[in-house]
């Protein structure tokens, strides 16, 4: 079965984004959740991911509010598809008014 990790980087601070709450969904079911560590990582959001469509939701609004930084996106939702058995890593590069992501390794 596939597994999943994530990493959040704060482009404004030029550092890992520690303390970002993340929830993993399949449809409306919560499969896992966590908060990024001091290195901006969650090593294991899910140990088992069968093929299907999933959604990661990052609480970016709370992250920036805690730093007293105005932001445009209260959350970032990334929907992705698990097709084959492998480890999936979903990094998020974050700023108050933009974000980007890609399938990592």
PyMOL CGO cylinders between C-alpha atoms (Angstrom):
from pymol import cmd
from pymol.cgo import CYLINDER

trace = [
    CYLINDER, 0.00, 0.00, 0.00, 1.02, 3.62, -0.52, 0.3, 1, 1, 1, 1, 1, 1,
    CYLINDER, 1.02, 3.62, -0.52, 2.03, 6.07, 2.21, 0.3, 1, 1, 1, 1, 1, 1,
    CYLINDER, 2.03, 6.07, 2.21, 1.93, 9.89, 2.45, 0.3, 1, 1, 1, 1, 1, 1,
    CYLINDER, 1.93, 9.89, 2.45, 4.06, 12.68, 3.91, 0.3, 1, 1, 1, 1, 1, 1,
    CYLINDER, 4.06, 12.68, 3.91, 4.09, 16.46, 3.49, 0.3, 1, 1, 1, 1, 1, 1,
    CYLINDER, 4.09, 16.46, 3.49, 6.41, 19.42, 3.96, 0.3, 1, 1, 1, 1, 1, 1,
    CYLINDER, 6.41, 19.42, 3.96, 5.46, 23.11, 4.20, 0.3, 1, 1, 1, 1, 1, 1,
    CYLINDER, 5.46, 23.11, 4.20, 7.92, 25.91, 3.48, 0.3, 1, 1, 1, 1, 1, 1,
    CYLINDER, 7.92, 25.91, 3.48, 7.22, 29.58, 4.25, 0.3, 1, 1, 1, 1, 1, 1,
    CYLINDER, 7.22, 29.58, 4.25, 8.54, 31.57, 1.26, 0.3, 1, 1, 1, 1, 1, 1,
    CYLINDER, 8.54, 31.57, 1.26, 8.31, 34.89, 3.12, 0.3, 1, 1, 1, 1, 1, 1,
    CYLINDER, 8.31, 34.89, 3.12, 10.34, 33.75, 6.12, 0.3, 1, 1, 1, 1, 1, 1,
    CYLINDER, 10.34, 33.75, 6.12, 12.60, 31.58, 3.99, 0.3, 1, 1, 1, 1, 1, 1,
    CYLINDER, 12.60, 31.58, 3.99, 12.15, 28.79, 6.53, 0.3, 1, 1, 1, 1, 1, 1,
    CYLINDER, 12.15, 28.79, 6.53, 10.08, 25.71, 7.27, 0.3, 1, 1, 1, 1, 1, 1,
    CYLINDER, 10.08, 25.71, 7.27, 6.49, 26.47, 8.29, 0.3, 1, 1, 1, 1, 1, 1,
    CYLINDER, 6.49, 26.47, 8.29, 6.17, 24.94, 11.75, 0.3, 1, 1, 1, 1, 1, 1,
    CYLINDER, 6.17, 24.94, 11.75, 2.74, 24.60, 13.33, 0.3, 1, 1, 1, 1, 1, 1,
    CYLINDER, 2.74, 24.60, 13.33, 0.55, 24.24, 10.23, 0.3, 1, 1, 1, 1, 1, 1,
    CYLINDER, 0.55, 24.24, 10.23, -2.45, 21.98, 10.88, 0.3, 1, 1, 1, 1, 1, 1,
    CYLINDER, -2.45, 21.98, 10.88, -3.08, 19.49, 8.06, 0.3, 1, 1, 1, 1, 1, 1,
    CYLINDER, -3.08, 19.49, 8.06, -6.00, 17.09, 7.51, 0.3, 1, 1, 1, 1, 1, 1,
    CYLINDER, -6.00, 17.09, 7.51, -6.16, 14.24, 4.98, 0.3, 1, 1, 1, 1, 1, 1,
    CYLINDER, -6.16, 14.24, 4.98, -9.55, 13.33, 3.50, 0.3, 1, 1, 1, 1, 1, 1,
    CYLINDER, -9.55, 13.33, 3.50, -10.92, 10.67, 1.19, 0.3, 1, 1, 1, 1, 1, 1,
    CYLINDER, -10.92, 10.67, 1.19, -14.30, 12.04, 0.13, 0.3, 1, 1, 1, 1, 1, 1,
    CYLINDER, -14.30, 12.04, 0.13, -15.68, 13.34, 3.45, 0.3, 1, 1, 1, 1, 1, 1,
    CYLINDER, -15.68, 13.34, 3.45, -13.84, 10.82, 5.67, 0.3, 1, 1, 1, 1, 1, 1,
    CYLINDER, -13.84, 10.82, 5.67, -10.88, 12.08, 7.71, 0.3, 1, 1, 1, 1, 1, 1,
    CYLINDER, -10.88, 12.08, 7.71, -8.04, 9.58, 7.30, 0.3, 1, 1, 1, 1, 1, 1,
    CYLINDER, -8.04, 9.58, 7.30, -5.35, 11.43, 9.21, 0.3, 1, 1, 1, 1, 1, 1,
    CYLINDER, -5.35, 11.43, 9.21, -4.28, 14.75, 10.63, 0.3, 1, 1, 1, 1, 1, 1,
    CYLINDER, -4.28, 14.75, 10.63, -1.28, 16.39, 12.17, 0.3, 1, 1, 1, 1, 1, 1,
    CYLINDER, -1.28, 16.39, 12.17, 0.69, 19.57, 12.66, 0.3, 1, 1, 1, 1, 1, 1,
    CYLINDER, 0.69, 19.57, 12.66, 3.98, 20.33, 10.93, 0.3, 1, 1, 1, 1, 1, 1,
    CYLINDER, 3.98, 20.33, 10.93, 7.04, 19.97, 13.15, 0.3, 1, 1, 1, 1, 1, 1,
    CYLINDER, 7.04, 19.97, 13.15, 9.92, 22.45, 13.52, 0.3, 1, 1, 1, 1, 1, 1,
    CYLINDER, 9.92, 22.45, 13.52, 11.20, 21.37, 10.10, 0.3, 1, 1, 1, 1, 1, 1,
    CYLINDER, 11.20, 21.37, 10.10, 7.76, 21.99, 8.52, 0.3, 1, 1, 1, 1, 1, 1,
    CYLINDER, 7.76, 21.99, 8.52, 7.17, 18.26, 8.04, 0.3, 1, 1, 1, 1, 1, 1,
    CYLINDER, 7.17, 18.26, 8.04, 4.65, 15.59, 8.83, 0.3, 1, 1, 1, 1, 1, 1,
    CYLINDER, 4.65, 15.59, 8.83, 6.42, 12.31, 8.18, 0.3, 1, 1, 1, 1, 1, 1,
    CYLINDER, 6.42, 12.31, 8.18, 3.37, 10.05, 8.10, 0.3, 1, 1, 1, 1, 1, 1,
    CYLINDER, 3.37, 10.05, 8.10, -0.14, 11.35, 7.52, 0.3, 1, 1, 1, 1, 1, 1,
    CYLINDER, -0.14, 11.35, 7.52, -1.29, 7.94, 6.36, 0.3, 1, 1, 1, 1, 1, 1,
    CYLINDER, -1.29, 7.94, 6.36, 0.53, 4.62, 6.37, 0.3, 1, 1, 1, 1, 1, 1,
    CYLINDER, 0.53, 4.62, 6.37, -1.93, 2.95, 4.00, 0.3, 1, 1, 1, 1, 1, 1,
    CYLINDER, -1.93, 2.95, 4.00, -3.49, 4.62, 0.95, 0.3, 1, 1, 1, 1, 1, 1,
    CYLINDER, -3.49, 4.62, 0.95, -5.33, 2.38, -1.48, 0.3, 1, 1, 1, 1, 1, 1,
    CYLINDER, -5.33, 2.38, -1.48, -5.83, 3.73, -5.03, 0.3, 1, 1, 1, 1, 1, 1,
    CYLINDER, -5.83, 3.73, -5.03, -8.23, 6.67, -5.10, 0.3, 1, 1, 1, 1, 1, 1,
    CYLINDER, -8.23, 6.67, -5.10, -8.64, 10.43, -4.86, 0.3, 1, 1, 1, 1, 1, 1,
    CYLINDER, -8.64, 10.43, -4.86, -7.54, 12.25, -1.71, 0.3, 1, 1, 1, 1, 1, 1,
    CYLINDER, -7.54, 12.25, -1.71, -7.48, 15.82, -0.41, 0.3, 1, 1, 1, 1, 1, 1,
    CYLINDER, -7.48, 15.82, -0.41, -4.95, 17.48, 1.88, 0.3, 1, 1, 1, 1, 1, 1,
    CYLINDER, -4.95, 17.48, 1.88, -6.22, 20.64, 3.62, 0.3, 1, 1, 1, 1, 1, 1,
    CYLINDER, -6.22, 20.64, 3.62, -3.66, 23.01, 5.15, 0.3, 1, 1, 1, 1, 1, 1,
    CYLINDER, -3.66, 23.01, 5.15, -4.87, 25.58, 7.72, 0.3, 1, 1, 1, 1, 1, 1,
    CYLINDER, -4.87, 25.58, 7.72, -2.85, 28.46, 6.31, 0.3, 1, 1, 1, 1, 1, 1,
    CYLINDER, -2.85, 28.46, 6.31, -5.12, 31.15, 7.76, 0.3, 1, 1, 1, 1, 1, 1,
    CYLINDER, -5.12, 31.15, 7.76, -4.36, 30.15, 11.35, 0.3, 1, 1, 1, 1, 1, 1,
    CYLINDER, -4.36, 30.15, 11.35, -0.64, 29.84, 10.54, 0.3, 1, 1, 1, 1, 1, 1,
    CYLINDER, -0.64, 29.84, 10.54, -0.40, 33.42, 9.26, 0.3, 1, 1, 1, 1, 1, 1,
    CYLINDER, -0.40, 33.42, 9.26, -2.81, 34.83, 11.87, 0.3, 1, 1, 1, 1, 1, 1,
    CYLINDER, -2.81, 34.83, 11.87, -0.56, 33.46, 14.64, 0.3, 1, 1, 1, 1, 1, 1,
    CYLINDER, -0.56, 33.46, 14.64, 2.27, 35.50, 13.08, 0.3, 1, 1, 1, 1, 1, 1,
    CYLINDER, 2.27, 35.50, 13.08, 0.05, 38.58, 12.67, 0.3, 1, 1, 1, 1, 1, 1,
    CYLINDER, 0.05, 38.58, 12.67, 0.42, 38.44, 8.88, 0.3, 1, 1, 1, 1, 1, 1,
    CYLINDER, 0.42, 38.44, 8.88, -2.51, 39.29, 6.63, 0.3, 1, 1, 1, 1, 1, 1,
    CYLINDER, -2.51, 39.29, 6.63, -3.22, 36.50, 4.15, 0.3, 1, 1, 1, 1, 1, 1,
    CYLINDER, -3.22, 36.50, 4.15, -5.63, 35.82, 1.31, 0.3, 1, 1, 1, 1, 1, 1,
    CYLINDER, -5.63, 35.82, 1.31, -6.13, 32.05, 1.55, 0.3, 1, 1, 1, 1, 1, 1,
    CYLINDER, -6.13, 32.05, 1.55, -7.64, 30.76, 4.81, 0.3, 1, 1, 1, 1, 1, 1,
    CYLINDER, -7.64, 30.76, 4.81, -6.78, 27.24, 3.69, 0.3, 1, 1, 1, 1, 1, 1,
    CYLINDER, -6.78, 27.24, 3.69, -5.04, 25.43, 0.88, 0.3, 1, 1, 1, 1, 1, 1,
    CYLINDER, -5.04, 25.43, 0.88, -6.68, 22.25, -0.40, 0.3, 1, 1, 1, 1, 1, 1,
    CYLINDER, -6.68, 22.25, -0.40, -4.66, 19.94, -2.63, 0.3, 1, 1, 1, 1, 1, 1,
    CYLINDER, -4.66, 19.94, -2.63, -6.51, 17.11, -4.35, 0.3, 1, 1, 1, 1, 1, 1,
    CYLINDER, -6.51, 17.11, -4.35, -4.40, 14.28, -5.72, 0.3, 1, 1, 1, 1, 1, 1,
    CYLINDER, -4.40, 14.28, -5.72, -4.80, 10.76, -7.08, 0.3, 1, 1, 1, 1, 1, 1,
    CYLINDER, -4.80, 10.76, -7.08, -3.05, 7.64, -5.83, 0.3, 1, 1, 1, 1, 1, 1,
    CYLINDER, -3.05, 7.64, -5.83, -2.68, 5.27, -8.77, 0.3, 1, 1, 1, 1, 1, 1,
    CYLINDER, -2.68, 5.27, -8.77, 0.21, 3.00, -7.95, 0.3, 1, 1, 1, 1, 1, 1,
    CYLINDER, 0.21, 3.00, -7.95, 1.77, 1.62, -4.80, 0.3, 1, 1, 1, 1, 1, 1,
    CYLINDER, 1.77, 1.62, -4.80, 4.57, 3.98, -3.71, 0.3, 1, 1, 1, 1, 1, 1,
    CYLINDER, 4.57, 3.98, -3.71, 5.37, 6.68, -1.17, 0.3, 1, 1, 1, 1, 1, 1,
    CYLINDER, 5.37, 6.68, -1.17, 3.70, 10.03, -2.00, 0.3, 1, 1, 1, 1, 1, 1,
    CYLINDER, 3.70, 10.03, -2.00, 5.19, 13.29, -0.74, 0.3, 1, 1, 1, 1, 1, 1,
    CYLINDER, 5.19, 13.29, -0.74, 3.24, 16.53, -1.22, 0.3, 1, 1, 1, 1, 1, 1,
    CYLINDER, 3.24, 16.53, -1.22, 5.31, 19.68, -0.51, 0.3, 1, 1, 1, 1, 1, 1,
    CYLINDER, 5.31, 19.68, -0.51, 3.65, 23.10, -0.18, 0.3, 1, 1, 1, 1, 1, 1,
    CYLINDER, 3.65, 23.10, -0.18, 5.49, 26.38, -0.77, 0.3, 1, 1, 1, 1, 1, 1,
    CYLINDER, 5.49, 26.38, -0.77, 3.49, 29.04, 0.99, 0.3, 1, 1, 1, 1, 1, 1,
    CYLINDER, 3.49, 29.04, 0.99, 3.21, 32.83, 1.14, 0.3, 1, 1, 1, 1, 1, 1,
    CYLINDER, 3.21, 32.83, 1.14, 0.33, 35.04, 2.30, 0.3, 1, 1, 1, 1, 1, 1,
    CYLINDER, 0.33, 35.04, 2.30, -0.95, 35.63, -1.24, 0.3, 1, 1, 1, 1, 1, 1,
    CYLINDER, -0.95, 35.63, -1.24, 0.27, 32.61, -3.21, 0.3, 1, 1, 1, 1, 1, 1,
    CYLINDER, 0.27, 32.61, -3.21, 1.17, 28.94, -2.98, 0.3, 1, 1, 1, 1, 1, 1,
    CYLINDER, 1.17, 28.94, -2.98, 2.58, 26.17, -5.14, 0.3, 1, 1, 1, 1, 1, 1,
    CYLINDER, 2.58, 26.17, -5.14, 2.90, 22.43, -4.85, 0.3, 1, 1, 1, 1, 1, 1,
    CYLINDER, 2.90, 22.43, -4.85, 4.21, 19.42, -6.73, 0.3, 1, 1, 1, 1, 1, 1,
    CYLINDER, 4.21, 19.42, -6.73, 4.50, 15.66, -6.34, 0.3, 1, 1, 1, 1, 1, 1,
    CYLINDER, 4.50, 15.66, -6.34, 7.70, 15.12, -4.43, 0.3, 1, 1, 1, 1, 1, 1,
    CYLINDER, 7.70, 15.12, -4.43, 9.62, 11.95, -3.72, 0.3, 1, 1, 1, 1, 1, 1,
]
cmd.load_cgo(trace, "trace")
